Amino acid sequence: MKNKPIYKNYFARDFPLALIEIWWRGEVANPKIWTDKKQPHLPYIVFENLGPVTNGFYDPEGIKWIEQVLVDKIKEIGSYDFAVIPFQKELKKLEPVFKKEPILNKKALLTYLKNLEAIWPWFEAVWWDWMTPELFEKYKAFLIKPLNSLTKLRAEYEYFVPGSEATIRKSLEKIYPELGDLIALLRIEEIKEDNPPEIKILKERALGYFFTDNHLFVGKDKNFIEKKFNIKLERILKDDNVKEFKGQVAFKGKVKGLVKIVYGARQIDKVKDGDIIVSPMTLPDILPAMKKAAAFITDEGGIVCHAAIIAREMKKPCIVGTKIATQVLKDGDLVEVDANKGIVKILK
């Protein structure tokens, strides 16, 4: 059997397991609605939870496949409306929840989760447009009418996922107050049946898990997953001797400050005025912290990512796409962010 390519770590998020399940099924198992073609590169996505953050590993061949399907579809009809219009229409139904982030009762939460899973294939279709400007450049020649800019599209939809995540988390905290932070480890079926596992089981999940093939693997390591699915997962080896590293300049400037690692809204309270936010990729839910910070550094993203857009609006130094920032830095490190050259120096 031919070995698969190395699965690349495309995303790192502080998301509850229920949302991870929806994410996986929405991009891998569920009908895509906008095409009758099915993802041939399986398992395509492998999620690795490491406690405060969940990494999303994608098969690059699977990404090439989805990008080509999108290009072919756009070439066929001469418009991106096949994805944008239905997504916007369905999104309107969910806006009262993800924009206001209310606390839902169990019945309402289950309905929202169902609707969220139904819309995800449309979300996938528009998401790759934001993630890869190269894809936009590839298909724009086939458009018979102009497409809104990547920045405008992203600004219109950016609250969808973080707002949904906040609603899910707050609602579960209300429904199962006795579980505390362990509510993030509940599966959708367990919520539906109102039958959460024993605390012991949830604590085992809290130590880390993998989710792929619509299955939860607890107490397993990368080697187990690689062997089971005949794949390789990207590994970025941490070098304790790293003194500086590079990324892409999103907004110029040069500042010094203390590092604060932020994976999501749950970490924003630790950010003080003048700190340096270091994140896999910023999302709208950490905007209050970004207003306090002196600069931003991310693992992911390019010039149209959220951190880059906010940095330009706030006129704060920003370096994106470093790949390793959250792995080589830790809370309290003193760093110099030279966003004129795209270099981060560890001073202390």
C-alpha positions as CSV (number, residue, x, y, z in Angstrom):
1,M,0.0,0.0,0.0
2,K,1.3,3.4,-1.0
3,N,2.2,5.6,1.9
4,K,0.1,8.8,2.3
5,P,1.7,12.2,2.3
6,I,2.5,13.8,5.7
7,Y,-0.7,15.3,7.2
8,K,0.0,19.0,7.8
9,N,-1.2,20.8,11.0
10,Y,-3.4,23.5,9.5
11,F,-5.4,24.7,12.5
12,A,-5.1,24.9,16.3
13,R,-8.2,25.9,18.2
14,D,-9.6,25.8,21.8
15,F,-12.8,24.1,20.8
16,P,-15.1,21.7,22.6
17,L,-15.3,18.1,21.4
18,A,-18.9,18.6,20.2
19,L,-17.7,21.2,17.7
20,I,-14.8,19.1,16.7
21,E,-17.3,16.3,15.8
22,I,-19.4,18.7,13.7
23,W,-16.2,20.0,12.0
24,W,-15.0,16.5,11.1
25,R,-18.4,15.2,9.8
26,G,-19.1,18.4,8.0
27,E,-15.9,18.2,5.9
28,V,-15.4,14.4,5.6
29,A,-18.6,12.3,6.1
30,N,-21.6,14.5,5.4
31,P,-22.9,15.1,1.8
32,K,-21.4,18.3,0.5
33,I,-24.7,19.5,-1.0
34,W,-22.9,21.7,-3.5
35,T,-21.3,18.7,-5.3
36,D,-22.0,15.0,-5.6
37,K,-18.3,14.2,-5.4
38,K,-17.0,12.7,-2.2
39,Q,-13.6,13.2,-0.5
40,P,-11.4,10.3,-1.7
41,H,-8.4,11.0,0.6
42,L,-9.4,9.5,3.9
43,P,-9.4,10.0,6.8
44,Y,-8.6,13.5,5.4
45,I,-8.7,15.2,8.8
46,V,-7.2,14.0,12.1
47,F,-7.8,16.1,15.2
48,E,-5.3,15.9,18.1
49,N,-6.4,17.4,21.4
50,L,-3.6,18.4,23.8
51,G,-5.7,19.9,26.6
52,P,-6.0,23.6,25.9
53,V,-5.8,23.3,22.1
54,T,-6.9,20.9,19.4
55,N,-4.7,20.6,16.3
56,G,-6.3,19.8,12.9
57,F,-4.1,17.7,10.7
58,Y,-5.2,17.7,7.0
59,D,-4.0,15.4,4.2
60,P,-2.6,17.9,1.6
61,E,-3.8,15.6,-1.2
62,G,-7.3,16.0,0.2
63,I,-6.9,19.8,0.2
64,K,-5.7,19.7,-3.4
65,W,-8.8,17.6,-4.3
66,I,-11.3,20.0,-2.6
67,E,-9.6,23.0,-4.2
68,Q,-9.8,21.5,-7.6
69,V,-13.5,20.6,-7.1
70,L,-14.1,24.2,-6.2
71,V,-12.2,25.5,-9.2
72,D,-14.1,23.1,-11.6
73,K,-17.5,24.2,-10.1
74,I,-16.7,27.9,-10.5
75,K,-15.3,27.3,-14.1
76,E,-18.6,25.4,-14.9
77,I,-21.0,28.1,-13.8
78,G,-18.8,31.3,-13.9
79,S,-19.7,32.3,-10.4
80,Y,-19.0,31.6,-6.7
81,D,-22.6,32.2,-5.9
82,F,-23.3,28.5,-5.7
83,A,-21.6,28.5,-2.3
84,V,-21.8,32.1,-1.1
85,I,-25.5,32.7,-1.5
86,P,-26.7,29.4,0.1
87,F,-24.2,29.9,3.0
88,Q,-25.4,33.5,3.6
89,K,-29.1,32.3,3.5
90,E,-28.5,29.5,6.0
91,L,-26.3,31.7,8.1
92,K,-29.1,34.2,8.6
93,K,-31.1,31.5,10.5
94,L,-28.2,31.0,12.9
95,E,-27.2,34.7,13.4
96,P,-29.4,35.3,16.4
97,V,-27.4,32.7,18.2
98,F,-23.8,33.1,17.1
99,K,-23.9,36.9,17.2
100,K,-25.6,37.2,20.6
101,E,-24.1,34.0,22.2
102,P,-27.2,33.2,24.4
103,I,-27.3,30.4,26.9
104,L,-29.5,27.7,25.4
105,N,-31.5,25.0,27.1
106,K,-30.7,21.4,26.1
107,K,-33.4,21.2,23.4
108,A,-32.4,24.5,21.8
109,L,-28.7,23.6,22.0
110,L,-29.3,20.3,20.2
111,T,-31.3,22.1,17.5
112,Y,-28.5,24.5,17.0
113,L,-25.9,21.7,16.8
114,K,-28.0,20.0,14.2
115,N,-28.3,23.2,12.2
116,L,-24.6,23.9,12.6
117,E,-23.7,20.5,11.2
118,A,-26.1,21.0,8.3
119,I,-24.5,24.3,7.3
120,W,-20.8,23.2,7.6
121,P,-20.4,21.8,4.0
122,W,-21.3,25.3,2.8
123,F,-18.9,26.8,5.3
124,E,-16.2,24.5,4.0
125,A,-16.7,25.7,0.4
126,V,-16.3,29.4,1.3
127,W,-13.5,28.8,3.9
128,W,-10.9,27.6,1.5
129,D,-11.4,30.8,-0.4
130,W,-10.2,32.7,2.7
131,M,-7.5,30.3,3.6
132,T,-5.7,30.2,0.2
133,P,-5.5,33.4,-1.8
134,E,-3.7,31.3,-4.4
135,L,-7.0,29.4,-4.9
136,F,-8.8,32.7,-5.5
137,E,-6.2,33.7,-8.1
138,K,-6.6,30.3,-9.8
139,Y,-10.3,30.6,-10.4
140,K,-11.0,34.4,-10.6
141,A,-10.4,34.3,-14.4
142,F,-13.5,32.1,-14.8
143,L,-15.8,34.5,-12.9
144,I,-18.4,36.3,-15.1
145,K,-19.1,38.8,-12.3
146,P,-16.7,40.1,-9.7
147,L,-16.4,38.3,-6.3
148,N,-16.3,40.4,-3.1
149,S,-12.8,40.8,-1.7
150,L,-11.5,38.1,0.6
151,T,-11.3,40.6,3.4
152,K,-15.0,41.6,3.0
153,L,-16.1,38.0,2.9
154,R,-14.1,37.1,6.0
155,A,-15.4,40.1,7.9
156,E,-19.0,39.1,7.1
157,Y,-18.6,35.6,8.4
158,E,-15.8,35.7,11.0
159,Y,-18.1,35.5,14.0
160,F,-19.8,32.3,12.9
161,V,-17.5,29.8,14.4
162,P,-16.2,31.6,17.5
163,G,-19.7,32.7,18.3
164,S,-21.0,29.2,17.9
165,E,-18.2,27.9,20.1
166,A,-19.0,30.3,22.9
167,T,-22.7,29.5,22.8
168,I,-22.0,25.7,23.0
169,R,-19.6,26.1,25.9
170,K,-21.8,28.5,27.9
171,S,-24.9,26.4,27.3
172,L,-23.2,23.2,28.4
173,E,-21.9,25.0,31.5
174,K,-25.5,25.8,32.4
175,I,-26.9,22.4,31.6
176,Y,-24.1,20.5,33.4
177,P,-22.7,22.9,36.1
178,E,-21.3,19.9,38.1
179,L,-18.9,19.1,35.3
180,G,-17.0,22.5,35.3
181,D,-14.5,22.7,32.4
182,L,-15.1,19.0,31.6
183,I,-18.1,20.0,29.6
184,A,-15.7,20.6,26.7
185,L,-15.2,16.8,26.6
186,L,-18.8,15.8,26.0
187,R,-19.8,14.2,22.7
188,I,-23.0,15.2,21.0
189,E,-24.7,11.8,21.5
190,E,-24.0,12.0,25.2
191,I,-25.7,15.5,25.3
192,K,-28.6,14.2,23.3
193,E,-29.1,11.2,25.6
194,D,-28.5,13.4,28.7
195,N,-26.1,10.8,29.8
196,P,-22.6,12.3,30.4
197,P,-19.8,9.8,31.2
198,E,-18.4,9.4,34.6
199,I,-16.0,12.1,35.8
200,K,-13.1,9.6,35.5
201,I,-13.8,9.1,31.8
202,L,-14.0,12.8,31.1
203,K,-10.7,13.4,33.0
204,E,-9.1,10.7,30.8
205,R,-10.3,12.6,27.7
206,A,-8.9,15.8,29.3
207,L,-5.4,14.4,29.1
208,G,-5.7,14.3,25.3
209,Y,-7.5,12.5,22.6
210,F,-7.6,12.0,18.8
211,F,-10.8,12.3,16.7
212,T,-11.0,10.9,13.2
213,D,-13.0,8.4,11.2
214,N,-15.9,9.6,13.4
215,H,-14.3,7.9,16.3
216,L,-12.8,9.1,19.6
217,F,-9.4,7.7,20.5
218,V,-8.5,8.3,24.1
219,G,-5.1,7.3,25.7
220,K,-3.5,6.9,22.3
221,D,-0.4,8.6,20.8
222,K,0.6,9.8,17.3
223,N,2.3,6.5,16.6
224,F,-0.9,4.5,17.2
225,I,-3.0,6.8,14.8
226,E,-0.3,6.7,12.2
227,K,-0.1,2.9,12.2
228,K,-3.9,2.4,12.3
229,F,-4.5,4.7,9.3
230,N,-1.2,4.2,7.5
231,I,-0.5,8.0,7.6
232,K,2.1,10.3,8.9
233,L,1.3,13.4,11.1
234,E,3.5,16.5,10.8
235,R,5.8,17.0,13.8
236,I,7.5,20.3,14.5
237,L,10.4,19.5,16.8
238,K,10.9,22.1,19.6
239,D,14.4,23.4,19.8
240,D,15.1,24.8,23.3
241,N,18.1,26.7,21.8
242,V,16.0,28.8,19.4
243,K,16.7,32.5,20.0
244,E,14.9,33.9,17.1
245,F,12.5,32.9,14.3
246,K,10.8,34.4,11.3
247,G,7.3,34.9,9.9
248,Q,5.5,37.1,7.4
249,V,5.0,40.8,8.1
250,A,1.4,41.8,8.4
251,F,1.9,45.3,9.8
252,K,5.2,46.9,10.4
253,G,6.6,48.1,13.7
254,K,9.1,47.1,16.5
255,V,8.2,46.5,20.1
256,K,9.3,44.5,23.2
257,G,6.9,42.9,25.6
258,L,6.0,39.8,27.6
259,V,4.5,36.8,25.8
260,K,0.9,35.7,26.6
261,I,-0.2,32.5,24.8
262,V,-3.8,32.8,23.8
263,Y,-5.7,29.8,22.2
264,G,-9.2,31.4,22.6
265,A,-11.5,33.5,24.7
266,R,-10.7,31.5,27.9
267,Q,-7.2,32.9,28.0
268,I,-7.8,36.6,27.3
269,D,-8.0,37.7,31.0
270,K,-4.3,37.1,31.4
271,V,-3.4,39.6,28.7
272,K,-2.3,43.0,30.2
273,D,-1.5,46.3,28.5
274,G,1.7,46.0,26.5
275,D,1.8,42.2,26.3
276,I,2.6,40.3,23.1
277,I,-0.2,38.0,22.1
278,V,1.1,34.7,20.7
279,S,-1.6,32.5,19.2
280,P,-2.1,29.7,16.6
281,M,-4.4,32.2,14.8
282,T,-6.5,35.0,16.3
283,L,-10.3,35.0,16.1
284,P,-12.9,37.7,16.9
285,D,-13.5,36.3,20.4
286,I,-10.1,37.6,21.6
287,L,-10.5,41.1,20.4
288,P,-10.7,42.6,23.9
289,A,-7.2,41.2,24.5
290,M,-5.9,42.4,21.2
291,K,-6.8,46.0,22.1
292,K,-4.5,45.7,25.2
293,A,-1.6,44.0,23.4
294,A,1.3,45.8,21.9
295,A,1.8,43.2,19.1
296,F,0.6,39.9,17.7
297,I,2.5,36.8,16.6
298,T,0.7,33.8,15.0
299,D,1.6,30.3,13.9
300,E,-0.8,30.3,11.0
301,G,-2.2,32.8,8.5
302,G,-1.2,35.2,5.8
303,I,-1.9,38.8,4.9
304,V,-5.7,38.3,4.9
305,C,-5.9,36.4,8.1
306,H,-7.8,37.8,11.1
307,A,-4.6,38.9,13.0
308,A,-3.3,40.7,9.9
309,I,-6.5,42.6,9.4
310,I,-6.9,43.6,13.0
311,A,-3.2,44.6,13.1
312,R,-3.7,47.0,10.2
313,E,-6.8,48.4,11.8
314,M,-5.1,48.9,15.2
315,K,-1.8,49.8,13.6
316,K,0.1,47.3,15.8
317,P,3.1,45.3,14.8
318,C,2.2,41.8,13.6
319,I,4.0,38.8,12.3
320,V,2.0,35.8,11.0
321,G,2.7,32.4,9.7
322,T,5.7,31.6,12.0
323,K,4.5,27.9,12.3
324,I,6.4,27.5,15.6
325,A,5.6,30.6,17.8
326,T,3.3,28.8,20.3
327,Q,5.7,25.9,20.6
328,V,8.9,27.8,21.2
329,L,7.5,30.6,23.4
330,K,5.8,30.4,26.8
331,D,3.9,32.9,29.0
332,G,6.3,35.4,30.5
333,D,9.0,35.3,27.9
334,L,10.4,38.7,27.0
335,V,10.5,39.1,23.2
336,E,11.3,41.7,20.6
337,V,8.8,41.8,17.7
338,D,10.6,43.3,14.8
339,A,7.8,43.4,12.3
340,N,9.9,45.5,9.9
341,K,12.0,42.4,9.2
342,G,9.5,39.7,10.3
343,I,11.8,38.5,13.1
344,V,10.9,37.5,16.7
345,K,13.8,37.5,19.1
346,I,13.7,35.8,22.5
347,L,15.4,38.2,25.0
348,K,14.7,36.5,28.3
